[in-house]
Amino acid sequence: TQLDPAISGDIVVYTDLRNGDEDVYYYDLSSGTETRVTFGSANQRLNDVSGSRIVSTDLSAPGPHVNLYNVSTHVTVSLTAGPSDMNPRIDGDIVVFERGTSGFADVIAYDLRSDIETPVTTTTAANELNPVVSGRRVVYERHSPRDAPGEIVVFDLDTAAEIVLGDSALDDLRPDIAGDLIAWDFLTAAGDRDIAIHDLATGTTTALTLAGNQRAAHVSGSVVVFDDDASGTSDVWMYHVDSGQRILIGSG
């Protein structure tokens, strides 16, 4: 079993269960070689990659913490000491991750150039999850209070300015960002989930109102891909923001 893939350039990273627990591997598309990254007896998972850097969650003692692996040097370092740091994402020199116990997580940004952590959120009652990063912008879902529907928050690391997107009553979840485009899924009045796409440059939000459930959007350039179960099985669709064209690229 392999799951949770991410890609940057020629490097595809994923979680693999062939060794009896969860480990992180990567595949180099240029050389056609696969490399094992983690060797601990505990689980390592929830990974991401940017350039030659792979980040992952290590569940070994004293508890969940974030590790950084360099594809060029094959060296792994611990970015955090734990015991409650997990679900990292990386873009360039910025790593973002969740910190905190279940139901009360905060979002932290770590600058690899300066080795400085910046708390993106420091609330005591809210639950902030699923952070993503593009450049100096961090996007995450906030539940305030912890059992409330989610809302999408954009945080600028340079100005500390915060923008709230979507409608908190619609349970906005699972954001992704690339450049000025942010995508996430939300609950409709009919009870299914649709995809919202927000352009930070223009301030406009577009909703893909489709049959069935669409979720887990990912953005690259002006293209958004997402899961879709309208056919009765889970399919993968691609949406071109510039043209409005929607294309089926994987069907069950």
ZIQUI-V769709 format. One record per residue. SS is DSSP state (helix for helix, strand for strand, loop for the rest). PHI is phi in whole degrees, -180 to 180 (NA if undefined). NEAR is the number of other C-alpha atoms within 8 Angstrom. Layout:
SS,PHI,NEAR + SS,PHI,NEAR
This chain:
loop,NA,5 + strand,-125,7 + strand,-155,7 + strand,59,8 + strand,-78,10 + strand,-145,10 + strand,-141,11 + strand,-149,9 + loop,60,5 + loop,-92,8 + strand,-102,13 + strand,-110,13 + strand,-114,15 + strand,-160,14 + strand,-93,16 + strand,-134,13 + loop,-110,10 + loop,-69,7 + loop,-98,7 + loop,92,5 + loop,-142,10 + loop,-88,13 + strand,-128,15 + strand,-103,15 + strand,-125,13 + strand,-137,12 + strand,-118,11 + strand,-93,11 + loop,-66,9 + loop,-74,5 + loop,-104,5 + loop,72,7 + strand,-112,7 + strand,-108,8 + strand,-132,7 + strand,-83,9 + loop,-99,10 + loop,-116,8 + loop,-133,6 + loop,-70,7 + loop,-77,6 + loop,-84,9 + loop,-80,11 + strand,-126,14 + strand,-162,12 + strand,51,11 + strand,-112,18 + strand,-154,14 + strand,-143,17 + strand,-146,11 + loop,64,8 + loop,-102,9 + strand,-111,10 + strand,-116,14 + strand,-114,15 + strand,-154,16 + strand,-96,16 + strand,-109,14 + loop,-94,10 + loop,-75,10 + loop,-57,6 + loop,-87,6 + loop,153,10 + strand,-54,14 + strand,-146,16 + strand,-102,16 + strand,-112,13 + strand,-123,12 + strand,-116,12 + strand,-103,11 + loop,-63,9 + loop,-72,5 + loop,-105,5 + loop,60,8 + strand,-110,7 + strand,-111,8 + strand,-128,7 + strand,-88,9 + loop,-79,8 + loop,-133,8 + loop,-94,7 + loop,78,10 + loop,-99,9 + strand,-144,11 + strand,-111,14 + strand,-158,14 + strand,59,12 + strand,-80,16 + strand,-132,14 + strand,-138,15 + strand,-146,11 + loop,62,7 + loop,-95,8 + strand,-109,13 + strand,-113,14 + strand,-119,15 + strand,-160,14 + strand,-91,17 + strand,-136,11 + loop,137,9 + loop,-74,7 + loop,-56,5 + loop,92,7 + loop,-139,12 + loop,-81,13 + strand,-112,15 + strand,-108,16 + strand,-122,13 + strand,-113,12 + strand,-121,11 + strand,-94,11 + loop,-70,9 + loop,-74,5 + loop,-103,5 + loop,58,7 + strand,-114,7 + strand,-90,8 + strand,-123,7 + strand,-69,9 + loop,-80,10 + loop,-134,8 + loop,-139,7 + loop,-75,7 + loop,-107,5 + loop,-110,8 + loop,-89,13 + strand,-123,14 + strand,-111,15 + strand,-136,11 + strand,52,11 + strand,-71,17 + strand,-136,13 + strand,-143,17 + strand,-144,10 + loop,64,8 + loop,-108,9 + strand,-105,10 + strand,-113,13 + strand,-123,14 + strand,-155,15 + strand,-102,16 + strand,-118,12 + strand,-117,13 + loop,-137,11 + loop,-69,8 + loop,-59,10 + loop,-100,6 + loop,-81,7 + loop,-58,11 + strand,-80,14 + strand,-131,16 + strand,-98,14 + strand,-121,12 + strand,-110,12 + strand,-122,12 + strand,-94,11 + loop,-67,10 + loop,-82,5 + loop,-107,5 + loop,64,7 + loop,-75,7 + strand,-125,8 + strand,-122,7 + strand,-104,8 + strand,-113,8 + loop,74,8 + loop,-127,8 + helix,-61,9 + helix,-76,6 + helix,-98,12 + loop,55,11 + loop,-77,16 + strand,-138,11 + strand,53,12 + strand,-76,18 + strand,-143,13 + strand,-143,14 + strand,-147,11 + loop,63,7 + loop,-92,8 + strand,-98,13 + strand,-124,13 + strand,-129,15 + strand,-158,15 + strand,-112,16 + strand,-140,12 + strand,-86,11 + loop,-90,9 + loop,-64,5 + loop,-81,4 + loop,96,6 + loop,-102,9 + strand,-115,12 + strand,-122,15 + strand,-101,14 + strand,-111,12 + strand,-128,11 + strand,-116,11 + strand,-102,11 + loop,-67,9 + loop,-71,5 + loop,-105,5 + loop,76,7 + strand,-101,7 + strand,-120,8 + strand,-116,7 + strand,-105,8 + strand,-90,7 + loop,-89,6 + loop,-128,7 + loop,-69,5 + loop,75,10 + loop,-108,12 + strand,-119,13 + strand,-156,13 + strand,56,10 + strand,-74,15 + strand,-130,11 + strand,-120,14 + strand,-146,7 + loop,61,7 + loop,-110,9 + strand,-117,10 + strand,-120,13 + strand,-116,11 + strand,-161,12 + strand,-79,13 + strand,-146,14 + loop,-111,11 + loop,-63,9 + loop,-82,8 + loop,103,5 + loop,-126,9 + loop,-85,11 + strand,-115,13 + strand,-114,12 + strand,-117,13 + strand,-120,12 + strand,-122,11 + strand,-91,11 + loop,-64,9 + loop,-68,5 + loop,-100,5 + loop,78,7 + loop,-80,7 + strand,-119,8 + strand,-131,7 + strand,-79,9 + strand,-119,8 + strand,-159,7 + loop,-126,8 + loop,-84,5
